[in-house]
């Protein structure tokens, strides 16, 4: 039920694009599974919820066995999500899901994640290798960068296999399989691709980026 193109247009002013997976397109092993597995289709989302027994209440929010369909999203302060989160919240409400928003300083956010207080956690990253999936989804990272709190032995096994492989083609195929499994299970859902936009004066020379798009200033100089 999330219109990623609307997020790109409203929040990022058209300077990004809807995410195709849990990896960025330039990353080796990128598999564009989102359109197939998680398209923007509110009618389909409503049917899935209906079939699962979640029925709309008088306020439009769904409930099952007396429990409302509420999900807590804890996101970090000053990281761009203060614009994105209310937009996603409104989209989810259209199909009967009540996303509760809690904005916190990032230190407190990570502590809340470790305690498992959240239902949704946010991540934004860029890395030149698909092994970043281990950082974000392996059980061994539960106390670090694993906001889904995913304890999936099968995913762990495949991530471990991929990290130990040296042949490029089968390694990439395995990471493509892992992306599909993660999206199918709902462990992660890519919204927009990360884009870094920087403007400099014409006098600035030597400005560049490292492999994770952080600015590198060692060789920066000004010409006159």
Secondary structure, DSSP 8 states (H G I E B T S, - for coil): ---HHHHHHHTSTTSS-B--SSS-TTSTT----HHHHS-S-HHHHHHHHHHTT-EE-TTS-EEETTEE-EEEEEEETTSSHHHHHHHHHHHHHHTT-EEEEEEE-HHHHHHHHHHT--SEE------SSTTHHHHHH-GGGTTSS-TT----HHHHHHHHHHHH---HHHHHHHHHHHHHHHHHHTS----B---------TTEES-EE-TTS-EE-TT-EE--
